[in-house]
Amino acid sequence: MTTTAAAIEVAGLTKSYGDHTVLDGVDLTVPEGTVYALLGPNGAGKTTIVNILATLLTPGDGEIRVNGFDVRQQPAEVRAAIGVTGQFSAIDELLTGRENLWLMADLAHLDRASAATAVTGMLERFDLVDAADRRAQTYSGGMKRRLDLAMTLITGPRLIFLDEPSTGLDPRSRRGLWAIVREQVADGVTVLLTTQYLDEADELADRIGVLDAGQLVAEGTAAELKRRVPGGHVSVQFADGAALTAAAAAYPDAVTDLETLTLQVPNDGSIAGLRRVLDGLDDDVVAGLTVESADLDDVFLALTGHAVEAPESKEIPA
Ligand SMILES: Nc1ncnc2c1ncn2[C@@H]1O[C@H](COP(=O)(O)OP(=O)(O)OP(=O)(O)O)[C@@H](O)[C@H]1O
């Protein structure tokens, strides 16, 4: 059996400011080469976790290892292993995009030839060639995000932290950013991202941790989380009303819609649950069926008792 090493291991993490507890015993493990999304509303503690993992903030209690290194004892080793893109960018607005990238390459002690190749490669990959020699202050919001991410990735970190990477981006820029994250993962990079967007977690993450008021209230794949809450159903369409009425008698929990000739049978989305529904149906009278799962909005509401608020920031143009 092969076991995958953990890129991030956190056990019993706490953090308080005075008597304000910000993290209250967080446990999480992120295997190498996977994407983990910390999902939570403003103030849940997502940035605090990222900053602790990135050695930018001291933890309270807990065991925290990044790439096998203890964040308290071996912060230099941790820093060498990671790339971080935070909510506040590392860009120097007075420098050009190219100069910003060179600065990062120099800080990482790349030799000149490797740095030159890396800078050119990043400008091309992030669609910044035309703007490369303009000051970053003239860039649009989406371009700044791309430059910021290029600066994080230029040294080829195997573990990256993305703190709310697409907050404020327009839909096209978000998709572009998701594609870049997927490329990284295809190369074996581990990604920890924080997000307030359910669809982002759903799209990108292998596992999702739902963080609320400093506690991980649930963890699992998007499918596992969706199965934990009501809202999923199998929608069965019948050939005629008589068949629908006959079938409805066998499913007392189901909702019957005579107009559309459908029966909505509550279902937890599991194979076993689906089989139970299908076993009671006769092939001849069923015209079609669809399986609808609860979405992450339902999950969040069920787990935390409140809905995810839409992020407040305004959209940044591409
Ligand atoms: N230096 C600090 N002193 C006191 N409280 C702080 C400090 N930094 C963060 N907090 C508090 O910690 C809590 C968690 O903040 P954090 O930034 O981690 O949340 P978040 O989930 O990342 O939210 P956001 O999306 O708004 O960044 C908040 O209640 C915040 O007010």
The ligand as an SDF file (V2000), in Angstrom:
LIG
                    3D

 31 33  0  0  0  0  0  0  0  0999 V2000
   -4.5510   41.2810   15.0090 N   0  0  0  0  0  0  0  0  0  0  0  0
   -5.7800   40.9700   15.4200 C   0  0  0  0  0  0  0  0  0  0  0  0
   -6.2390   41.3730   16.6050 N   0  0  0  0  0  0  0  0  0  0  0  0
   -7.4740   41.0500   17.0460 C   0  0  0  0  0  0  0  0  0  0  0  0
   -8.3550   40.3050   16.3470 N   0  0  0  0  0  0  0  0  0  0  0  0
   -7.9650   39.8780   15.1410 C   0  0  0  0  0  0  0  0  0  0  0  0
   -6.6620   40.1690   14.6150 C   0  0  0  0  0  0  0  0  0  0  0  0
   -6.5610   39.5890   13.3980 N   0  0  0  0  0  0  0  0  0  0  0  0
   -7.7330   38.9580   13.1660 C   0  0  0  0  0  0  0  0  0  0  0  0
   -8.5710   39.1340   14.2100 N   0  0  0  0  0  0  0  0  0  0  0  0
   -9.9430   38.5740   14.3270 C   0  0  0  0  0  0  0  0  0  0  0  0
   -9.8660   37.2040   14.0400 O   0  0  0  0  0  0  0  0  0  0  0  0
  -11.0640   36.7640   13.4280 C   0  0  0  0  0  0  0  0  0  0  0  0
  -10.7220   35.9380   12.2140 C   0  0  0  0  0  0  0  0  0  0  0  0
  -10.1280   36.7500   11.2310 O   0  0  0  0  0  0  0  0  0  0  0  0
   -9.6350   36.1840    9.8290 P   0  0  0  0  0  0  0  0  0  0  0  0
   -9.0490   37.3260    9.0650 O   0  0  0  0  0  0  0  0  0  0  0  0
   -8.8100   34.9900   10.0380 O   0  0  0  0  0  0  0  0  0  0  0  0
  -11.0040   35.7440    9.1690 O   0  0  0  0  0  0  0  0  0  0  0  0
  -11.3070   35.3020    7.6960 P   0  0  0  0  0  0  0  0  0  0  0  0
  -12.1200   34.0730    7.8030 O   0  0  0  0  0  0  0  0  0  0  0  0
  -10.0520   35.2120    6.9120 O   0  0  0  0  0  0  0  0  0  0  0  0
  -12.1900   36.4530    7.1630 O   0  0  0  0  0  0  0  0  0  0  0  0
  -11.9510   37.4860    5.9680 P   0  0  0  0  0  0  0  0  0  0  0  0
  -12.5210   36.8150    4.7930 O   0  0  0  0  0  0  0  0  0  0  0  0
  -12.7340   38.6670    6.3910 O   0  0  0  0  0  0  0  0  0  0  0  0
  -10.4750   37.7490    5.8950 O   0  0  0  0  0  0  0  0  0  0  0  0
  -11.8930   37.9960   13.1450 C   0  0  0  0  0  0  0  0  0  0  0  0
  -12.8820   38.0830   14.1270 O   0  0  0  0  0  0  0  0  0  0  0  0
  -10.8930   39.1180   13.2740 C   0  0  0  0  0  0  0  0  0  0  0  0
  -11.5250   40.2800   13.7360 O   0  0  0  0  0  0  0  0  0  0  0  0
  1  2  1  0
  2  3  1  0
  2  7  2  0
  3  4  2  0
  4  5  1  0
  5  6  2  0
  6  7  1  0
  6 10  1  0
  7  8  1  0
  8  9  2  0
  9 10  1  0
 10 11  1  0
 11 12  1  0
 11 30  1  0
 12 13  1  0
 13 14  1  0
 13 28  1  0
 14 15  1  0
 15 16  1  0
 16 17  2  0
 16 18  1  0
 16 19  1  0
 19 20  1  0
 20 21  2  0
 20 22  1  0
 20 23  1  0
 23 24  1  0
 24 25  2  0
 24 26  1  0
 24 27  1  0
 28 29  1  0
 28 30  1  0
 30 31  1  0
M  END
$$$$
